[in-house]
């Protein structure tokens, strides 16, 4: 693995203040995370994203070290201990096919053909940041940033964020990723907007609606089941009751024939076109 010498973003070690399961009883898990940005100087706008550098599961790292017969204190790339490199700098889910061969994971590969510490590190891809749309407006939440994260059991970052990272400890390296095009247009309070956000794609629109509550707003949301997977249901329903949001939902598993967001858009094609014209 080559260590990039290109300019790295300015990182802030954020802490997770809250981690709330949004869909108890569902077959999948989606979490609402509240990050503490106090002292970060991060001034995000709705539509922006956060880049996050995750860490690998330490139990997995220790298993690799045991398989290698390593103490973990060996120095690799001239400045990292092997343990810290495997935990924070390397993508443990990717090895070149010529190394992996017929093996399905790194542990079985190393048991078959052990590598020297530096040799292993040279073969690993770098740990790259993952990007998540911010689900909050600073005008509404102050020095926080909210995220909506769907847990992927085999996913390095989602597993770290949803299951591993401790609460109330500044251990999460983050940076701001500004959006060039995905944002509310200037002086948009009098213009209608149409938002299409299935699943966790609804996250930035929560931020949009915290930012503006006066003009016409139309949200198309889709997920599996209304009883368990209607993320931020009370927030959307309160806006709908208050006349600040038109809401159309597609819950694909709530009826025999699956219904998705595109079906709702087609059903309301005339109204959608009229809104687009304005």
C-alpha positions as a Python dict, from the first residue, in 0.01 Angstrom:
ca = {
    (1, 'X'): (0, 0, 0),
    (2, 'X'): (143, 335, -96),
    (3, 'X'): (108, 606, 166),
    (4, 'X'): (-27, 917, -5),
    (5, 'X'): (164, 1237, 54),
    (6, 'X'): (-111, 1453, -94),
    (7, 'X'): (-265, 1717, 125),
    (8, 'X'): (-501, 1563, 377),
    (9, 'X'): (-819, 1742, 491),
    (10, 'X'): (-817, 1914, 827),
    (11, 'X'): (-951, 1652, 1066),
    (12, 'X'): (-1148, 1709, 1383),
    (13, 'X'): (-1193, 1438, 1645),
    (14, 'X'): (-1565, 1442, 1709),
    (15, 'X'): (-1754, 1249, 1973),
    (16, 'X'): (-2085, 1072, 1930),
    (17, 'X'): (-2329, 1224, 2181),
    (18, 'X'): (-2625, 1002, 2095),
    (19, 'X'): (-2687, 687, 1894),
    (20, 'X'): (-3053, 597, 1851),
    (21, 'X'): (-3196, 298, 1665),
    (22, 'X'): (-3460, 443, 1434),
    (23, 'X'): (-3632, 120, 1335),
    (24, 'X'): (-3663, -129, 1622),
    (25, 'X'): (-3833, -446, 1506),
    (26, 'X'): (-3714, -410, 1147),
    (27, 'X'): (-3510, -675, 968),
    (28, 'X'): (-3234, -416, 924),
    (29, 'X'): (-3088, -151, 1154),
    (30, 'X'): (-3075, 223, 1085),
    (31, 'X'): (-2935, 466, 1340),
    (32, 'X'): (-2961, 836, 1415),
    (33, 'X'): (-2625, 973, 1531),
    (34, 'X'): (-2562, 1307, 1699),
    (35, 'X'): (-2203, 1429, 1665),
    (36, 'X'): (-2058, 1697, 1891),
    (37, 'X'): (-1885, 1965, 1681),
    (38, 'X'): (-1801, 2199, 1968),
    (39, 'X'): (-1461, 2354, 1905),
    (40, 'X'): (-1435, 2217, 1551),
    (41, 'X'): (-1492, 2540, 1361),
    (42, 'X'): (-1700, 2337, 1114),
    (43, 'X'): (-1970, 2557, 963),
    (44, 'X'): (-2172, 2332, 739),
    (45, 'X'): (-2472, 2417, 525),
    (46, 'X'): (-2767, 2195, 443),
    (47, 'X'): (-2673, 1963, 160),
    (48, 'X'): (-2314, 1923, 282),
    (49, 'X'): (-2161, 1593, 390),
    (50, 'X'): (-1915, 1474, 651),
    (51, 'X'): (-1616, 1262, 558),
    (52, 'X'): (-1540, 1004, 827),
    (53, 'X'): (-1234, 785, 873),
    (54, 'X'): (-1343, 465, 1047),
    (55, 'X'): (-1135, 214, 1242),
    (56, 'X'): (-1124, -158, 1194),
    (57, 'X'): (-1261, -398, 1452),
    (58, 'X'): (-982, -440, 1707),
    (59, 'X'): (-1075, -805, 1765),
    (60, 'X'): (-1019, -868, 1395),
    (61, 'X'): (-685, -686, 1409),
    (62, 'X'): (-574, -902, 1702),
    (63, 'X'): (-674, -1216, 1512),
    (64, 'X'): (-457, -1108, 1220),
    (65, 'X'): (-163, -1038, 1452),
    (66, 'X'): (-204, -1378, 1615),
    (67, 'X'): (-214, -1547, 1274),
    (68, 'X'): (103, -1364, 1172),
    (69, 'X'): (272, -1448, 1501),
    (70, 'X'): (331, -1075, 1548),
    (71, 'X'): (346, -866, 1864),
    (72, 'X'): (181, -573, 1687),
    (73, 'X'): (469, -344, 1783),
    (74, 'X'): (665, -401, 1461),
    (75, 'X'): (720, -74, 1273),
    (76, 'X'): (579, -53, 920),
    (77, 'X'): (608, 228, 669),
    (78, 'X'): (878, 373, 893),
    (79, 'X'): (644, 526, 1152),
    (80, 'X'): (341, 312, 1238),
    (81, 'X'): (316, 18, 1471),
    (82, 'X'): (170, -279, 1289),
    (83, 'X'): (-128, -282, 1528),
    (84, 'X'): (-217, 86, 1475),
    (85, 'X'): (-163, 57, 1100),
    (86, 'X'): (-401, -238, 1070),
    (87, 'X'): (-655, -67, 1297),
    (88, 'X'): (-661, 278, 1141),
    (89, 'X'): (-481, 296, 806),
    (90, 'X'): (-562, -21, 614),
    (91, 'X'): (-867, -157, 439),
    (92, 'X'): (-883, -512, 571),
    (93, 'X'): (-1162, -608, 333),
    (94, 'X'): (-947, -583, 22),
    (95, 'X'): (-641, -781, -80),
    (96, 'X'): (-521, -825, -440),
    (97, 'X'): (-663, -1132, -612),
    (98, 'X'): (-311, -1265, -668),
    (99, 'X'): (-268, -1275, -290),
    (100, 'X'): (-619, -1389, -197),
    (101, 'X'): (-640, -1667, -454),
    (102, 'X'): (-941, -1883, -368),
    (103, 'X'): (-965, -1756, -9),
    (104, 'X'): (-1270, -1557, 101),
    (105, 'X'): (-1113, -1344, 371),
    (106, 'X'): (-778, -1213, 491),
    (107, 'X'): (-750, -1451, 788),
    (108, 'X'): (-787, -1769, 585),
    (109, 'X'): (-544, -1627, 330),
    (110, 'X'): (-278, -1552, 592),
    (111, 'X'): (-320, -1893, 756),
    (112, 'X'): (-248, -2050, 419),
    (113, 'X'): (43, -1824, 325),
    (114, 'X'): (169, -1597, 606),
    (115, 'X'): (327, -1267, 505),
    (116, 'X'): (588, -1057, 679),
    (117, 'X'): (437, -745, 844),
    (118, 'X'): (569, -496, 590),
    (119, 'X'): (486, -729, 302),
    (120, 'X'): (126, -753, 422),
    (121, 'X'): (97, -376, 467),
    (122, 'X'): (232, -320, 117),
    (123, 'X'): (-54, -530, -22),
    (124, 'X'): (-337, -361, 166),
    (125, 'X'): (-544, -78, 20),
    (126, 'X'): (-559, 244, 223),
    (127, 'X'): (-846, 319, 456),
    (128, 'X'): (-1047, 579, 268),
    (129, 'X'): (-1304, 812, 420),
    (130, 'X'): (-1674, 743, 385),
    (131, 'X'): (-1914, 1030, 320),
    (132, 'X'): (-2254, 1081, 482),
    (133, 'X'): (-2510, 1352, 413),
    (134, 'X'): (-2571, 1573, 713),
    (135, 'X'): (-2926, 1530, 843),
    (136, 'X'): (-2949, 1855, 1036),
    (137, 'X'): (-2941, 2233, 1000),
    (138, 'X'): (-2703, 2433, 1221),
    (139, 'X'): (-2983, 2687, 1266),
    (140, 'X'): (-3182, 2415, 1439),
    (141, 'X'): (-2920, 2208, 1627),
    (142, 'X'): (-2628, 2445, 1688),
    (143, 'X'): (-2284, 2286, 1729),
    (144, 'X'): (-2398, 1938, 1631),
    (145, 'X'): (-2427, 1737, 1314),
    (146, 'X'): (-2682, 1460, 1276),
    (147, 'X'): (-2635, 1154, 1056),
    (148, 'X'): (-2866, 875, 940),
    (149, 'X'): (-2670, 551, 907),
    (150, 'X'): (-2793, 215, 776),
    (151, 'X'): (-2587, -62, 933),
    (152, 'X'): (-2415, -289, 682),
    (153, 'X'): (-2286, -581, 892),
    (154, 'X'): (-1981, -627, 668),
    (155, 'X'): (-1926, -254, 627),
    (156, 'X'): (-1618, -115, 802),
    (157, 'X'): (-1752, 236, 862),
    (158, 'X'): (-2117, 163, 938),
    (159, 'X'): (-2020, -113, 1184),
    (160, 'X'): (-1777, 123, 1356),
    (161, 'X'): (-2028, 408, 1377),
    (162, 'X'): (-2328, 199, 1481),
    (163, 'X'): (-2170, -65, 1704),
    (164, 'X'): (-1809, 3, 1801),
    (165, 'X'): (-1730, 372, 1844),
    (166, 'X'): (-1771, 473, 2209),
    (167, 'X'): (-2009, 751, 2311),
    (168, 'X'): (-1891, 1086, 2445),
    (169, 'X'): (-1526, 1032, 2355),
    (170, 'X'): (-1345, 1238, 2084),
    (171, 'X'): (-1230, 946, 1870),
    (172, 'X'): (-1404, 1002, 1537),
    (173, 'X'): (-1187, 1173, 1270),
    (174, 'X'): (-1418, 1384, 1052),
    (175, 'X'): (-1396, 1663, 797),
    (176, 'X'): (-1644, 1875, 606),
    (177, 'X'): (-1724, 1795, 242),
    (178, 'X'): (-1895, 2097, 88),
    (179, 'X'): (-2164, 2040, -172),
    (180, 'X'): (-2134, 2232, -499),
    (181, 'X'): (-2480, 2167, -640),
    (182, 'X'): (-2694, 1981, -387),
    (183, 'X'): (-2826, 2270, -183),
    (184, 'X'): (-3118, 2504, -149),
    (185, 'X'): (-3102, 2782, -408),
    (186, 'X'): (-3051, 3137, -278),
    (187, 'X'): (-3369, 3314, -175),
    (188, 'X'): (-3562, 2989, -214),
    (189, 'X'): (-3815, 3043, 64),
    (190, 'X'): (-4088, 3133, -185),
    (191, 'X'): (-4013, 2851, -431),
    (192, 'X'): (-4165, 2501, -409),
    (193, 'X'): (-3924, 2209, -385),
    (194, 'X'): (-3967, 1839, -455),
    (195, 'X'): (-3755, 1601, -248),
    (196, 'X'): (-3709, 1233, -340),
    (197, 'X'): (-3538, 1041, -59),
    (198, 'X'): (-3587, 666, -23),
    (199, 'X'): (-3428, 500, 280),
    (200, 'X'): (-3140, 691, 437),
    (201, 'X'): (-3148, 915, 129),
    (202, 'X'): (-3405, 1115, 325),
    (203, 'X'): (-3132, 1242, 561),
    (204, 'X'): (-3042, 1569, 384),
    (205, 'X'): (-3409, 1656, 341),
    (206, 'X'): (-3453, 1650, 718),
    (207, 'X'): (-3188, 1923, 716),
    (208, 'X'): (-3367, 2107, 435),
    (209, 'X'): (-3693, 2113, 631),
    (210, 'X'): (-3522, 2232, 949),
    (211, 'X'): (-3386, 2518, 739),
    (212, 'X'): (-3707, 2621, 562),
    (213, 'X'): (-4067, 2575, 671),
    (214, 'X'): (-4256, 2841, 483),
    (215, 'X'): (-4277, 2755, 114),
    (216, 'X'): (-4434, 2453, -54),
    (217, 'X'): (-4241, 2132, 13),
    (218, 'X'): (-4316, 1787, -129),
    (219, 'X'): (-4138, 1476, -5),
    (220, 'X'): (-4144, 1132, -163),
    (221, 'X'): (-4013, 876, 86),
    (222, 'X'): (-3978, 502, 47),
    (223, 'X'): (-3880, 207, 265),
    (224, 'X'): (-3993, -146, 342),
    (225, 'X'): (-4257, -117, 615),
    (226, 'X'): (-4441, 180, 760),
    (227, 'X'): (-4461, 25, 1108),
    (228, 'X'): (-4083, -2, 1152),
    (229, 'X'): (-3901, 187, 875),
    (230, 'X'): (-4063, 530, 865),
    (231, 'X'): (-3754, 727, 969),
    (232, 'X'): (-3831, 1054, 1153),
    (233, 'X'): (-4203, 986, 1117),
    (234, 'X'): (-4314, 1236, 1385),
    (235, 'X'): (-4105, 1512, 1228),
    (236, 'X'): (-4260, 1462, 884),
    (237, 'X'): (-4612, 1418, 1018),
    (238, 'X'): (-4593, 1735, 1226),
    (239, 'X'): (-4487, 1930, 918),
    (240, 'X'): (-4768, 1771, 716),
    (241, 'X'): (-5032, 1852, 979),
    (242, 'X'): (-4899, 2208, 996),
    (243, 'X'): (-4947, 2250, 623),
    (244, 'X'): (-4572, 2286, 558),
    (245, 'X'): (-4515, 1957, 379),
    (246, 'X'): (-4687, 1739, 124),
    (247, 'X'): (-4590, 1380, 199),
    (248, 'X'): (-4614, 1073, -23),
    (249, 'X'): (-4473, 745, 105),
    (250, 'X'): (-4410, 411, -65),
    (251, 'X'): (-4368, 117, 171),
    (252, 'X'): (-4282, -171, -56),
    (253, 'X'): (-4369, -460, 179),
    (254, 'X'): (-4696, -328, 321),
    (255, 'X'): (-4904, -486, 43),
    (256, 'X'): (-4890, -787, -185),
    (257, 'X'): (-4773, -586, -485),
    (258, 'X'): (-4452, -395, -416),
    (259, 'X'): (-4479, -18, -441),
    (260, 'X'): (-4175, 206, -479),
    (261, 'X'): (-4110, 578, -494),
    (262, 'X'): (-4108, 578, -874),
    (263, 'X'): (-4466, 444, -870),
    (264, 'X'): (-4574, 732, -647),
    (265, 'X'): (-4403, 980, -879),
    (266, 'X'): (-4581, 830, -1180),
    (267, 'X'): (-4915, 834, -998),
    (268, 'X'): (-4870, 1204, -923),
    (269, 'X'): (-4709, 1286, -1257),
    (270, 'X'): (-4942, 1575, -1338),
    (271, 'X'): (-4888, 1741, -1000),
    (272, 'X'): (-4512, 1683, -1012),
    (273, 'X'): (-4499, 1848, -1356),
    (274, 'X'): (-4697, 2145, -1232),
    (275, 'X'): (-4455, 2191, -939),
    (276, 'X'): (-4156, 2161, -1173),
    (277, 'X'): (-4306, 2431, -1395),
    (278, 'X'): (-4308, 2664, -1096),
}
